[in-house]
């Protein structure tokens, strides 16, 4: 799999992303997107995503089931498995997140 790491900015906040050249698709860090939408720090966004993911799984939401994990660079510079979503998956997840940016 040919992948390229990138950082995208949304309203001056970093969103980690990986381009998969084989699938011709971007994968975005879900926690980073949650952080932007909820205006919370990394830990708050991580907790929010954990609760939301659990709730969506209980509802049988296929978007969460289809999310992948890829290694992305963490704040400490190490590569860590991170929940990621494609653009299409992200758009579905965003609908589940009330946001002041809404």
Secondary structure, 3 states (H helix, E strand, C coil): CCEEEEEEEECCEEEEEEEECCCCEEEEEHHHHHHHHHCCCHHHHHHHHHHHHHHHHHCCCHHHHCCEEEEEECCCCCEEEEEEEEHHHHHHHHCCCCCCCC
